[in-house]
């Protein structure tokens, strides 16, 4: 604060800086004389994974038993038709493989005899719709897309279509398509095919106005509508795809046109409500789409994946399409494709199914893809808008509830249950890693809070406390979110969270990346929550766990001095900070001050570590001793070790670190209440150094220095030495500069001046009297405009500064008029 010109006229206002707002006015008044402080520290650094994969390089999972991140996928890996049960039971293949048409002809044809007849149903013969369905099975089309048998696989489009030539009626439907029938499938001719293809849409208005009903039991008219739709909207697109040889090199333009055709097919099927499993010719569509995967274009495969997922594939096909998306998402350059397509909605819908267990590994790769993509901030924001956090948390709950097992065989139950627990663990690794990425977004906090994420995450920790990958991911989420006040309070209110953290610290004490984050989170909780301090202390064996960690890591750090592991030192930094925050609670602080092992470990650390190499560690240790030195009961080990502590502090006062000097001065401010410590200070000329701190022009440093000087000036023998050091002049300057900015500091300065004036004339009394007359007049002060800040400032002024200032002013006034100091 800049100096103020003090005016004789009390009516002239003095500007007052808003200064520091110290919590609420009630807390300021009750705790103002304490030197207890919470400590802050940096969040543990988490390097970004070099490679996008399911499990990171530091994963605790064995490479042999976990699902792979790298694999090859081709069209032949997919199964057509997609009608096999999802149980994994394979049916024996038929010796005779009938060739079915992909088109629908409502009129049947001469080739009826070439198709196999369905077996008659027992006991009940369907009438009406059955005849309609039989006509569907007799359909013939212009370009039949046959199953890819060894005989037809390498046949040209012309050869395949000649297997069943269309009749004249069908040729009329495809006038715009059949003219390309003899063209080459080279890229140039294919481009022409894309541009010139004309879908036949001139069907009767009456038919197009009828809604499509595609289930069994359709009427004849409905089947005619479906046949027209298929032959005009779907079949030409499939023929277009069939005419394309995936082995040919393709340009970006051709890929773009293939993508547009896929999107058009998707929209057409959606308009007719033929997505999912509603379409009777779904297998023909899937067969053609699977074939296009061999084009090898990530852009096209993303579009294909969206359409294939919309057709509600299951079993091996669902697994392979999810693996395909995962493979694409591993390349960061493909992220833009996920921003411009609705594939994210398709992936999220896979996670919202009730029966997670039926999809198993497919869900794993689906969540794995979203985990990789959530590392992109733009995609992360998009996922947030789609309710990603809520979806992941609901998925986690279903995974923890477990499947409903109906097997009567106990051995089978156990075997299946173990496999399901393993896959659930793999999926939860991906879920928690995705949440970890999302937690980096500041806008994610409301979603974490509204979805009660902390309760669910603690439940995951409790159920999977032996899974280090899950534990570390959740710990990273907590370490990120607990730095924000609202999230910190929500976590502190979560039942048993502190107990769970302490249990994990004891269980995985050697897992450094987990330990450091749990300690950091506990430090955040105890810095803001009184309840958290109580819970940590009241947890049976909780303090013992912390001190055991302290001892173990201090020993390993001392033994590895040459290599100096920064990770181990960071653990000690977070642990000591936690102890300092715990000590703010009177009950906990008294217990820790009386704990011989706790104090001994702190002093050993100060004795073996230097500020230059381990500044934060040493400063945190001194700050913890400062908090413990506030409790000076008979049981206090800090009080009984005051000589040793004073010697260690003396070394810190001579360091080049101003932060270390400040912390050491604060400890002396508490310990100087002890006569022997005051003698030590005067004997080693420490008071000279403390007086120079008043020139720092820093409120915190001046406050700490005043605390030491106030205790020293209580002894008559010390006052003369303090006057020699020009202490009075420096104190008056400090009051002048910082009074309106910090009334707490101003009250300590006045108390020190009072002590210094006890045995004789006070130097510069006239100047001091002028300052006090101005500062004790409420009307002469310019208060902040903010009502909250003003309330706190006025409380400090009235309850802390005014009583001691009035008393000192009256003494100076009497001395000024009578020449006698009372």
JOFENZI-V299301 format. One record per pair of residues at least 12 apart in sequence whose ideal C-beta (glycine too) atoms are under 8 Angstrom apart, sorted by the first residue. I is the first residue (numbers start at 1). J is the second residue. If there is no record, write none. Layout:
I;J
I;J
This chain:
1;17
1;737
1;738
1;740
1;741
3;736
3;737
4;736
4;740
6;736
6;770
6;771
6;774
7;774
8;770
10;773
10;774
10;777
10;779
10;780
11;779
11;780
12;780
13;780
13;781
13;782
14;740
14;774
14;780
14;781
14;782
15;740
15;782
16;740
16;741
16;781
16;782
16;783
16;784
16;793
17;740
17;741
18;784
18;786
18;789
18;793
19;740
19;741
19;742
19;793
20;699
20;742
21;788
21;789
21;792
22;744
22;792
22;796
24;792
25;791
25;792
25;794
25;795
25;796
26;795
28;744
28;792
28;795
28;796
28;800
29;795
29;796
29;799
29;800
32;744
32;747
32;796
32;800
34;630
35;626
35;627
35;630
35;666
35;669
35;670
35;704
35;707
36;583
36;584
36;589
36;626
36;627
36;630
37;580
37;584
37;623
37;626
37;627
38;526
38;527
38;528
38;580
38;581
38;584
39;523
39;527
39;577
39;580
39;581
39;620
39;623
39;624
40;527
40;577
41;520
41;523
41;573
41;574
41;577
41;616
41;620
43;479
43;480
43;483
43;520
44;479
44;513
44;516
44;517
44;520
44;570
44;574
46;476
48;375
51;330
52;69
52;329
52;330
52;331
52;332
52;372
52;375
53;69
53;70
53;330
54;66
54;67
54;68
54;69
54;326
54;364
54;365
54;368
54;426
54;429
54;430
55;69
55;429
55;469
56;469
58;513
59;429
59;469
60;467
60;468
60;469
61;469
66;426
67;361
67;364
67;365
67;426
69;326
69;330
71;323
71;327
73;293
73;320
73;323
73;324
73;327
74;293
74;294
75;246
75;290
75;291
75;292
75;293
75;294
77;316
77;320
78;286
78;290
78;293
78;316
78;317
78;320
78;321
79;315
79;316
79;317
80;147
80;283
80;286
80;287
80;290
81;282
81;283
81;286
81;287
82;282
82;283
82;286
82;311
82;313
82;314
82;315
82;317
83;283
84;315
85;315
86;314
86;315
86;358
88;315
97;147
97;149
98;115
98;116
99;144
99;146
99;147
99;163
100;115
100;137
100;147
101;139
101;140
101;141
101;144
101;164
102;141
102;144
102;145
102;235
102;238
102;281
102;284
103;139
103;140
103;141
103;142
103;144
103;170
103;227
103;230
103;231
103;235
104;136
104;139
104;141
104;223
104;226
104;227
104;230
104;231
104;281
105;135
105;138
105;139
105;140
105;141
105;170
105;227
106;135
106;139
106;220
106;223
106;224
106;227
107;135
107;169
108;135
108;138
108;139
109;138
109;140
109;167
111;138
111;140
111;164
112;138
115;137
115;138
118;134
118;137
128;217
129;216
129;217
129;218
129;219
132;218
132;219
132;220
132;222
132;223
133;216
133;218
135;220
135;223
136;223
136;227
136;280
139;227
140;164
140;166
140;167
140;170
141;164
141;166
141;170
141;231
141;235
142;161
142;166
142;170
142;171
142;173
142;174
142;177
142;178
142;231
142;235
142;239
143;157
143;160
143;161
143;166
143;174
143;177
143;181
143;235
143;239
143;242
144;160
144;161
144;163
144;164
145;160
145;238
145;239
145;242
145;284
145;287
145;288
146;160
146;163
147;287
148;287
148;291
156;185
157;181
157;185
157;239
157;242
157;243
158;181
158;182
160;242
161;181
170;231
173;200
173;231
173;232
174;200
174;231
174;236
175;200
176;196
176;197
176;198
176;199
176;200
177;197
177;198
177;236
177;239
180;192
180;193
180;196
180;197
180;243
185;243
185;244
185;245
185;248
186;248
187;248
187;249
187;250
187;251
187;254
190;243
190;244
190;254
191;253
191;254
191;257
193;240
193;243
194;240
194;254
194;257
194;261
197;236
197;240
199;232
199;233
199;236
200;231
200;232
200;236
201;232
201;233
203;228
203;232
207;221
207;224
207;225
207;228
208;225
210;222
210;225
212;225
212;226
212;229
212;272
212;273
212;274
214;226
214;272
214;273
214;274
214;278
214;279
214;280
215;278
226;280
229;268
229;272
230;281
233;268
233;272
234;265
234;268
234;269
234;281
234;285
237;261
237;264
237;265
238;284
238;285
238;288
240;261
241;258
241;261
241;288
241;289
241;291
241;292
242;288
242;291
244;258
244;292
244;295
246;291
246;292
246;293
246;294
246;295
246;296
247;294
250;295
250;297
255;295
255;297
255;299
255;300
256;299
258;292
258;295
258;297
258;300
258;303
259;299
259;300
259;303
262;289
262;300
262;303
262;304
262;306
262;307
263;303
265;285
265;307
266;306
266;307
266;310
269;285
269;310
270;310
275;310
275;311
275;312
276;310
276;311
276;312
277;311
277;312
279;311
282;311
285;311
286;308
286;311
286;313
286;317
289;304
289;307
289;308
290;308
290;317
292;304
293;324
298;328
298;331
298;334
298;337
299;337
301;324
301;325
301;328
302;325
302;328
302;334
302;337
302;338
302;341
302;343
303;341
305;321
305;324
305;325
305;343
305;346
306;341
306;342
306;343
306;346
308;321
309;321
309;346
309;347
309;349
309;350
310;346
314;358
314;359
318;350
318;359
318;362
319;360
319;361
319;362
319;365
321;362
322;350
322;362
322;363
322;364
322;365
322;366
322;369
323;365
325;343
325;347
325;365
325;366
325;369
326;365
326;366
326;368
326;369
326;372
328;369
329;368
329;369
329;372
329;373
330;372
332;376
335;373
335;376
335;378
335;379
338;373
338;379
339;378
339;379
339;382
344;370
344;373
344;379
344;382
344;383
344;386
345;386
347;366
347;369
347;370
348;370
348;383
348;386
348;387
348;388
348;391
350;362
350;363
350;366
351;363
351;366
351;367
351;370
351;391
351;392
351;395
352;391
352;394
352;395
354;398
356;395
356;398
356;399
356;427
357;403
357;420
360;420
360;423
361;423
363;395
363;427
364;423
364;426
364;427
364;430
367;392
367;395
367;427
367;430
367;431
367;434
368;430
370;383
370;388
370;430
370;434
371;430
371;431
371;433
371;434
371;437
374;388
374;434
374;437
374;438
375;437
377;440
377;441
380;437
380;438
380;440
380;441
380;444
381;441
381;443
383;438
384;438
384;441
384;443
384;444
384;447
387;447
388;434
388;438
389;435
389;438
389;444
389;447
389;448
389;451
389;453
390;447
390;451
392;431
392;434
392;435
393;451
393;452
393;453
393;456
395;427
395;431
396;428
396;431
396;456
396;460
397;456
399;424
399;427
399;428
399;431
400;424
400;459
400;460
400;463
402;417
402;420
402;421
402;424
403;420
405;417
425;464
425;467
425;470
428;460
428;464
428;467
428;470
429;467
429;469
429;470
429;473
432;457
432;460
432;470
432;473
432;474
432;477
433;473
435;453
435;457
435;473
435;477
436;473
436;476
436;477
436;480
439;476
439;477
439;480
439;481
440;480
445;481
445;484
445;486
445;487
448;481
448;487
449;486
449;487
449;490
454;478
454;481
454;487
454;490
454;491
454;494
454;497
455;494
455;495
457;474
457;477
457;478
458;494
458;495
458;496
458;497
458;500
460;474
461;474
461;500
461;504
462;496
462;500
465;500
465;503
465;504
465;507
468;508
468;511
468;514
471;504
471;508
471;514
472;511
472;513
472;514
472;517
475;514
475;517
475;518
475;521
476;517
478;491
478;517
478;518
478;521
479;517
479;520
479;521
479;524
482;520
482;521
482;524
482;525
483;524
485;528
488;524
488;525
488;528
488;529
489;528
489;529
491;521
491;525
492;525
492;528
492;529
492;531
492;532
493;531
497;525
498;522
498;525
498;532
498;535
498;536
498;539
498;542
499;535
499;539
499;542
501;518
501;521
501;522
502;536
502;539
502;541
502;542
502;545
502;546
504;518
505;518
505;519
505;545
505;546
505;549
506;541
506;545
506;548
509;548
509;549
509;552
512;567
512;568
512;571
513;567
515;549
515;571
516;567
516;570
516;571
516;574
519;549
519;571
519;574
519;575
519;577
519;578
520;574
522;536
522;578
523;574
523;577
523;578
523;581
526;578
526;581
526;582
526;584
527;581
530;585
533;581
533;582
533;584
533;585
533;588
534;585
534;587
534;588
536;578
536;582
536;588
537;582
537;585
537;587
537;588
537;591
543;591
543;592
543;595
546;575
546;578
546;579
547;595
547;597
547;598
547;601
549;571
549;575
550;572
550;575
550;576
550;579
550;598
550;601
551;597
551;601
553;568
553;571
553;572
553;575
554;572
554;601
554;604
554;605
556;568
557;569
557;572
558;608
564;613
569;614
569;617
572;605
572;617
573;616
573;617
573;620
576;602
576;605
576;617
576;620
576;621
576;624
577;620
577;624
579;592
579;598
579;624
580;620
580;623
580;624
580;627
583;624
583;627
583;628
583;630
583;631
584;627
586;631
589;627
589;628
589;630
589;631
590;631
590;633
590;635
590;636
592;628
593;628
593;629
593;631
593;632
593;633
593;635
593;636
593;637
593;638
593;639
594;633
594;635
594;636
594;637
595;637
596;637
598;628
598;637
599;625
599;628
599;637
599;638
599;641
600;637
602;621
602;624
602;625
603;625
603;641
603;644
603;645
603;648
605;617
605;618
605;621
606;618
606;621
606;622
606;625
606;648
607;648
609;621
611;652
611;655
611;656
611;657
611;660
612;655
612;656
612;657
615;657
615;659
615;660
618;652
618;660
619;657
619;659
619;660
619;663
622;649
622;652
622;660
622;663
622;664
622;667
623;663
623;666
625;638
625;645
625;667
626;663
626;666
626;667
626;670
629;645
629;667
629;670
629;671
630;670
632;670
632;673
632;674
639;674
642;671
642;674
642;676
642;677
643;676
643;680
645;667
645;671
646;668
646;671
646;677
646;680
646;681
649;664
649;667
649;668
650;684
650;686
652;664
653;665
653;686
653;689
658;701
661;693
661;701
662;700
662;701
662;704
665;690
665;693
665;701
665;704
665;705
665;707
665;708
666;704
666;707
668;681
668;686
668;690
668;708
669;704
669;707
669;708
669;711
670;707
672;707
672;708
672;711
672;712
673;711
675;715
678;711
678;712
678;715
678;718
681;708
681;712
682;712
682;717
682;718
682;721
687;708
687;709
687;712
687;718
687;721
687;722
687;725
688;725
690;705
690;708
690;709
691;705
691;709
691;722
691;725
691;726
691;727
691;730
693;705
694;706
694;727
694;730
694;731
694;733
694;734
695;730
697;737
699;738
699;741
699;742
699;745
702;734
702;738
702;745
702;749
703;742
703;744
703;745
703;748
706;731
706;734
706;745
706;748
706;749
706;752
707;748
709;722
709;727
709;731
709;752
710;748
710;751
710;752
710;755
713;752
713;755
713;756
713;758
714;755
716;758
716;759
719;755
719;756
719;758
719;759
719;760
722;756
723;756
723;763
727;756
728;753
728;756
728;762
728;763
728;764
729;763
729;764
731;749
731;752
731;753
731;756
732;753
732;764
732;767
732;768
732;771
734;749
735;749
735;750
735;753
735;768
735;771
735;775
736;771
739;771
739;775
739;801
740;775
740;781
743;793
743;796
743;797
743;800
743;801
744;796
744;800
744;801
746;775
746;801
746;805
747;800
747;801
747;804
747;805
750;772
750;801
750;804
750;805
750;808
751;804
753;768
753;808
754;804
754;807
754;808
754;811
757;808
757;811
757;821
760;821
761;815
761;821
762;812
762;815
762;821
765;812
765;815
765;816
766;816
768;808
768;812
769;809
769;812
769;813
769;816
772;805
772;808
772;809
772;812
773;809
775;801
775;805
776;802
776;805
776;806
776;809
778;797
781;797
